[in-house]
Structure formats: C-alpha cells, structure tokens
Amino acid sequence: MSEVLNIEKIAEIRANVIAEISKSSTEEEILKLRIKYLGRKGIISKFLRNVRDVPIDQRKVIGQELNILKQKLEMLFEEKLNEILNASVNPGKEISLKDVSLPGRRKTIGTLHPTSKIVREICNAFLPMGFQVVEGPEIELDRYNFELLNIPKDHPSRDMFDTFWVDWKNNNGEYPLLMRTHTSPMQARVMESSEPPIRVLVPGKVFRYEATDASHEWHFFQVEGLVVDKGITFADLKGTVYEFARTIFGSDRKIRFRCDYFPFVEPGVDVSIDCFVCEGKGCRVCGKTGWIEIMGAGMVHPKVLSSVGYDPEIYSGFAFGMGVERIAMLKYGIEDIRLFYSNDLRFLKQF
Amino acid sequence: MKIPISWLKKYIKFEIIAEDLAEKLTMVGLEVSKIDNVGSNWDKDKIIVGEISSIDAHPDAERLRLPTVSLGDVSITVVCGADNLYIGQKIAFAHQGAMLISNRSKKIEILKSAKIRGIESCGMVCSEFELGLSGESEGILELPVDAPIGIPLVDYLGESILDIEVTPNRPDCLSVLGVAHEVAALINGTVKEPSNHYNEGENHIDSVIDIRIKNPEKCNRYMAIFITNIIIAESPRWLQDFLIKSDVRPINNLVDITNFVMLEYGQPLHAFDFDKIKGNQILVRSANAKECITTLDGQERILDSSMVVIADSQSPIALGGVMGGTKCEIDDNTTSIILESANFTQSIIRKTSAKLKLRTEASYRFERGLRPELAEPALLRATSLISEICRGEVAKGRIDINVKEMICEPISLTSKHISKVLGVDIDFSTVESILISLGFIIKDKNIDNKNEYVVSIETPYWRSDISIPEDLVEEIARIIGYDNIPTKMISAPIPSGAKYNMYNFKEDLRDLLVSFGMSETISYNLTNLDVLRKSGFSDVNIPAFKVLNPMSIEQEYFRPSLRASILNTLTNNRRFVEKEGVKIFEIGKVFWAFEDETINFMPNEKEFLVGILHGKKNKDSWNVVKEEMDFFDVKGIIEELFFKLNLNLDFVPSNDFMFDNGLSANIICSNEIVGIVGEVNYLIKNNYGLQSAPLLFFEIDLDKLIELRKFQSKKYTPFNIYPGAYRDVSLIVDKAVQVIDIKNLILENSLVSGSSLIDLYFGEGIPADKKSVMFSLVFESSKGTLTSNQIERSLNQIVKKLERKFGAYIRSGIN
C-alpha cells in the first residue's frame, strides 16, 4: 500500500470523518459514511489490515489508536443517527422540545365538594377507633328528632332547634314530620335497631329555620358520633375527642372542655380548640375569646338509653356532634358559609 | 341575662376581676358572651364627682353659663351650654386631658382647654353621651345627691355587667341570686340571702279577698299578700340603677320592686290594684273560649281554653304567667294592692306564649320550669321592699293555695355512680364541699372505710334541673372542672359487623367521578314549582310535597329529583362552558310523598346521582383537542363507572321527556332500569338559555344500584396461555342495525374472545341507507394456538351469519 500509516494520518482521518458527519443530515448519508469508514472494505478496516506493514516499534501504538478511532466513530454515527431519527419522527418539533416552559397536556381530575372532603376527614379520624359510618333520613319524625332525645313537646329546649315542619298531617291531626334539625335522631334509630356495643358516626344534612348570613345557613352538615357499651365513661369521651381533634387540627392545638347543655346528654360538654388564627390571643375568627367551639358532646342521658330500651344501669355511652362547614371554614379560611351551597365552580375547584 | 357585678356582690363577697369571673362562669356552663365595662375608660385622676357651687351668666352669650364646680379641695369654673344645671347638683366633672366621646366627631377624643366666647374653660361638666353611658345627649348627667364629692367617677359609677347566655335548663340563673350561688361554688364562699322582714298589720287578708284555683293542672301554687296605704312614687336611685343596668326600664316604685325581685330571685311577681278588682275575689281558671283581655302592652288578646287567667268576679285581670291586664293596672293613684307570687305549669305557659306570640320575662321563666318553693321567698322579699320603699302596710297573713306538689324526693348518690359516669374516683370531701357550696343539702351519708359512700341529697329550692344522680355528677364535674377529669381511650373491644353501606358506596362513586374529571356539587333540598317546571316537569308529574313553614316561596317544595338542582348549578357556571367545559355531579336525596295517613308514615326518601357534561372536552390550551363533549363522552363515563363498580351494564333507548328523541338510553343493570343517560332536548336547554353545545346528562337511582351491587363480587379470571390472533373486518350494513347486535352476534362464535368497534363511517362511497362498521376481533382458544385455517374458517362463518341476519357484506375497495 502506498499510503503511509502513522499517528498523523489517523488524526487526519478523525478530523475528516467528524466534518463529514456534521455535514450530513439524512439517515442515508450517515449509513453511506459508515460503510465508507467502517464497512468491511472501509478505510478503517483497510488500515487495520495494514497494521502489519507498520514498523515493528510503532505497530502496537498504531493498532491501539486505530481501535480507539473505530469505537469513537461507531459512537458518533449512532448519535447522529438518533438525532436524525428523532427529528424525522416529528418534524418541526425541535423548537417545542427546546422550550420546556410550554404547558404540558395537563391531566385534570375533578374535585370533591369541600363538605364531602371534611366529612371524609372527620370520619377517617374516627375509623381507626372502631367507628362505623351510617346515615339516616333527612325528613324525620318528631319522635326521633326530639321526643326520644329527652326533648318533649312544649319544652323550652326546643328553642335551641328552629324547625322546618313538613306540610303533612297524620290521622290524629298532628304534624309529626320535620326536616331533621341535627343528626342526633340517628342515636335513637341506631340504638332502637341494634344491641350494644355501638360505635357509629352519622354524617348528613341538617336544617334550621333561620335567616342566612355569612356564618349561618339554613342547610348544613353535621357529623354525629355515638358510643354505647358497658363501662363507657366521661374520661373515654375526653380521650376520643382529644384523639380526633389532634388528627384534624394538629397536635399543638389546646383543647378545652367546658360544661354546656344539650337535653340528650348529662353531663354535657362544649369542646373548643384554641384559636389558630391568633394563637389564643383573641381575634375576629374566635370572637375575641381565644377559643373556637368545634363540637357539643356529653354522656348519653339515662332517659335516652331507657327510651330505646337499653338499661342505663348496665350500659353507658357518650355522643358528640359537630358542624362540618364550620370546620371546613376554619381549615380553609373560608369566611362566608353561603359559598358552600351556591355551587360556584370558582369556589368548588379550589379543593 | 345581664348581671351587674355590683349587684352580685350584694350577696357574695369576692375579689375576682370581671374577666376572670366570666371565664370561670363560662367553664361551668354559664357562658358569658360579653362583658360591658361601664367607665373602663374613665381616668381616675381626670373624671371626678363634683357639686355645682354657683352659676354665673356668660357675659357674651345668653345660651352659655359659667358654673363653678366644687371638687372638695378645689373649685373650677367652666363654660357650660346645658340648661339642666342648678346649684347643689351633683355632677361628673372632667379635667382637661380626660378621654371623652366628642359630641361632634362621636369618637373618643382628649379634652383640651378652650376659650368659649372669650372665656377660658379648663374642663367640663359631662353628659351621659360624653361618658359613653348613653347613645344620646340630653343635658348633663345628674348624680344622686348623696354622691361623695371628689372621688373618681369610676369608683362611684363604674360597673362591669356580665351578659350571660343561660341555657334552657337553668332558669335559676335568670336571676342574680342564682348566679351568686354559682359564684359561691366557684370560690367556695357563702351566699347571703337578702332581708325579707316586714311587719304585719291587724287586718287579715282573708277578710278582704277570696282567692281560689279552679284549674290546679294549670297553676301549681298561688300566693298573695294584701298591702294598703302604698305611696306610688319614683324608685330610689339604687333600685333604678340596678334595673337600668339589667336593661329594665324603671316605671314606679311598686312596679320596679316586682321587677327587681324577679331579677333577684327569678320568680315573676304581679301586683293588682285592689280597688279595681270586682267582687273581692280572684279565681285562677282556664280562659273561656274567645274570652278577651287587654294586656299591659295595650293589645287586646283573644284567648282560648288552653290558657290560664287570673279573673275577678267579672273578667280576666291577668293572663296567668305571661302578662297582667290593664283592668287592674297599677297607676299613680293606687293605694292598695294584691301582690301575687304564683307558679304556673310550664307547658301551659309555653303554649300560650307561642299561640299569642307574646314572650315576656315572666313567660320566659315559667316555661323553663320554676320550683313552686321559689314563690315564697320572692313574695316575702318584695313585701319587705314595698313596706319599706312604698311605705305600704301589710295585712295579716297570706294566701297560699295548692302546695301539694312541693315534695322533692332526695336523690341518692354513690361513689360508684360517680366513677361509673366520670371514669375517675372523687373523694367524699370534695363531693360534699361542692354540693354544699351550690346550696344542696346532704340529708344522710354513709361512708365505709374504703371511702365508698352513699349520700342522700336534697336540691335547693331554686334548682329545677336536678332530678337524677347524673345531674349531680355533672354538678360535681363542672365545679371540679372538666379539664381536671382524666383522659382515657375506650378500653372495650371494637364492635364487629361493619358492613359496606350507602355511605361507602357514595364515597366510592365520588372518587370514581372525580377521577373522571368531574367536580362535586351539593345543593339545597328545597325548591319551588317554577324551578321544577323549568327542568321539564309538567304539573301532573311533579310528585312534590311542601314545607309547612317555608322561609321563602323560593324554597317551599321538597325536590322530587336532582335534575333541576344540577341544571341550576350548570347555569350558574355557564362562564366555564366555552373555555373548559363543565363536568359536574351531585349525590343527594330526593323526596316523594304518597297517600298514607298512618302515624309513623315517612315519605319516600331516595338517594340519587346526577351528572352533567357541557361544553369543551378540555380546557383551552395550545396542544389539546378543542372539540365539544358529546353523548359518547357521557356514555363512556357510565361504562367505566359500572366497570369499576363491577356491575353489568346495558343501554336501551328511552323516551324520557328531558331528552332529544333518539339520543337517550335507559341504563340497565341486571335487567333493571337503574338510570338514564342522554342529550337534553332543545326546549329545556332553551329554558336555561344554554348554548348550542350538547347538554349531556345522567341520573342513577343509587338505592336500586347498591342492591344490585350486593350480589356481585369481583372474581379474577385466569388469562389464556396461548396467544390470540387479531383480525379486522369491515362490513356494510343498514343504518338501522344496532352495533351492539352485530357485536353480540360476532361474540357468539366460540373462538372469538373479544370484538370491538374501531371505525364507523357513512357518507361518500357508501349507499345512503347503509353504514360501514369495522370490528377488531380477537380469536383465541384455551386448547392451543389457533392455526390461520381455523381462524379463517371462523371468520367466514361469522360473516355468513352476519349476512343472513343483517344483510351485512364485506366492504371491498379499501384495506
């Protein structure tokens, strides 16, 4: 062979190939180039065969250099081919691919209503403590909404529950149906239909005949809880409520239990947490008291137990009830309760 | 209930500041909603009690005067524009630098010295408005003659008034003494009851009046005292002050005393002008039907027999327990009175008050249930005040009828019961001291050496809310403080038997629908007929019933369907239709009434799911499909929903009034119609002013669906180990042939395991009454890999069958 094979020659070939690769733009050109250099009769193969003609002292070095060049070229051809193939799959896409700020094809899912979300959070906080979720009718009988809960007819504690009555008379000429004013009637229904032990949660809509404003709705949700068994005490009530409040509001919240009155419990409790807006100093959210009421609770009144046929000497229990929107408003910083059921997607889609 | 601290301090000594007391009362169940601090911004050095020692005329202004105010050690002359000044008058004087409410700006400002018409005025004589005592300014504030000169006004007139929200079980706390007993328990102090001493004259009450109860079921006790030679006048200042601070308007000494004692004891009292009582007799009886009385508010009231009246020999003189009548009203000329202290049956008073829409301080207390025992101390207290303040002479003796119900059984309380309720042992000394400080009387106690005790306890005469041991346990717990009762976790085992129910089902549905991109909405249960008509109901098919006392006619009917609810929601969100489309659902109750008159009738309350898709498929963006959603989007949601719920599913054409002809289908599950899906018709869309995009709707009866779900549980199907082969087949059929029928026929072939429609075409190149359908078929067998011969044979059989049944033929010319 006339060509001299030395280090300089190898460097020259390397430079030529790189220039030729960068000039090529099609798959075909690259494949041709590859044959030209790396093919069985290609330049590199030819040189490799000719290594034996190189003087013995340089033979080893030249051989190594040629092999390195061969590997390098294989890599370069591969890269260039990939580049060309990529571009050809979606011509004109180079531009878009290079602007990663372009919005993605976002996968959107819908949103749960904030009330459903909070109901679920509340229920989930109690489920590990062995509660089961049940629901009850929204139109109730006076008997369940009031009478069995130690709220007799013509009793002033009925003033605590402004009631919508259903326009339907029974054959005694009474109006026995109403829109339930709380989820508590399910206490009586659950106990009437099953034997202790009981550990249930009752979420649902309730209704109060009252004018609406930023903090009052005539239509809202409550979650009721009821535990009845042998040996249930006020200390158990406190422990259960503590556990719940910590799960929902965080473990650094203070929880306050104070005496309150609900006809169907004795002793009765009002549960508050220290205001997380002002850290208990007093602000608009907590009405300057530093405390936010989150639920009413108490030990099930012995009259309620007897009225559903449970023996209050054997069984005891506790019950609690809380307003869902109020908790949602606190958690999300919503200032107007009327937003909940006006169904504006600008509101709903935030959750 | 307004409780001035100074009044409270007449019965119980304490040094707690108002804020701390409010906090303590709140914790034991008397929620203090507000503390009114009268004079909290009166600077002790700047606002002082003074006396007008002389008054000079202003040389340059007829309307202004120059009073000199003596403050004890100094005298200051100021300029004053008020015309109710006189020498010797006690007033509130403000030095310059005092913070007062400005007459001009109505805001608190610093008082500066000023030259008024040429005369320097350093300080001023204050009006009630400037001191913040009243909303209006009528001359200067006049203090009682005995006001000590030179002391800070705040020490003389300052006051904190607690506003307590009394729960319905505690009528005793609708009185200052009742609250005093609570304070006593909190500080372990003792209440000093007020004096009720008076002297009786010679004349006996029985000789002047005959009092009887005709209807004892309505009146538990009736007490009366006869007082003569009364002088009606203005009440003393201290009495007026207490009434004003309690939001009661002073009238005259006699009426004020009855009001004062009501606020003091919680027992309503009434005074009748004796000279106006006809026939020297009083009868407590049921009202006669249509009987009339003019009550003290000047209203003529028509009564019925459920009500109780106090009547003389001719007609009612008071509506018992609610309000007196004008007939025997106290006036300036009254000299003799019958003072009544009675106890009326709580439910009677409540019903009367509700029927007449007349709620008074008296009815409010009686309907909460007062103890008959309370009538006596209150009557004696009022008599003592009347004899002192109105100079009345009290006749001998008193009327006291129907005392038989006053036996109050002692309650037995054991240490076991306390720990059973509270979960903690409370030692006897604590229990004893709490109950005694609250006024309970320990009748009998047995304590054994293990500190187990049995006590018999009598409730004090002012408490009507204590009847069972649990009530006593609450008393003990609240005074110890709920925060001091330990916290435990329920130790009983978790009850078994939790079942999948409607709540779980709805939660599953919510998650699935949200994952399909739909947002949940919740709307009101009440609606009106216009809204229902708008959503397509005609009057004959509205199965709706009503609320007896709706808040507005907008929300009068129970919704018989969720259709109108979700259509309204869509309409309120129409701004989204163009840009991103609306995908919403609601899960809620609907209500159907039917004819039934049984006592425990409940209307049919059913759980439904509705959904709407309307507008763009995607939110507008540079690289997304910009089409509008159509019927097959909503149908696809139903298909995936039922698949994920493991429910079988079929669709058959429906003719529901809400939909366009031909584009709606009943949703069938296990041969039952469980819902409907379709494109809402033009008329309804037009009612809501909605745009041209298809309005897609579905509705599912969840009560039905959950029943079907109960019978279906998911089972794993092993997949075939032999590979399947795919063949596409393109057919031309009549347009009328339903795709599902072709598909089912294909699936009849034993080697076909799957068949899906992958293309549908009609138009150019196809006869006008035909369509082209392309199915992708999967052939496989569990017995082995199929040969191409087997597959071709099957395919031929299928095509022949389709040809026979539907006149289908293979589409040629394309491939």
Interface residues (C-beta under 8 A of the other chain):
Chain A: L102 P103 R105 R106 T108 I109 G110 T111 L112 H113 T115 S116 R120 M129 G130 Q132 V133 V134 E135 P137 E138 I139 L141 R143 K153 D154 H155 P156 S157 D159 M160 F164 W165 V166 D167 W168 N170 N171 N172 Y175 P176 L177 M179 P197 I198 R199 P203 K205 F207 Y209 A211 W218 H219 V227 D229 K230 G231 I232 T233 F234 A235 D236 K238 G239 T240 Y242 E243 R256 F257 R258 C259 D260 Y261 P263 E266 P267 G268 V269 M299 H301 P302 S316 F340 Y341 S342 N343 D344 L345 L348 K349
Chain B: T26 M27 V28 G29 E31 T167 P168 N169 R170 Q346 S347 R350 K351 E367 R368 G369 S419 K420 V421 L422 G423 V424 I468 E470 D471 V473 E474 A477 R478 Y482 D483 I485 P486 T487 K488 M489 I490 S491 A492 P493 I494 P495 A498 K499 N501 M502 Y503 N504 E507 R510 L513 V514 S515 F516 G517 M518 S519 E520 T521 I522 S523 Y524 N525 L526 F545 K546 V547 L548 N549 P550 M551 F558 N568 T569 N572 N573 F576 V582 K583 I584 F585 K589 F591 A593 E597 T598 I599 N600 F601 M602 P603 E605 K619 S621 W622 N623 V624
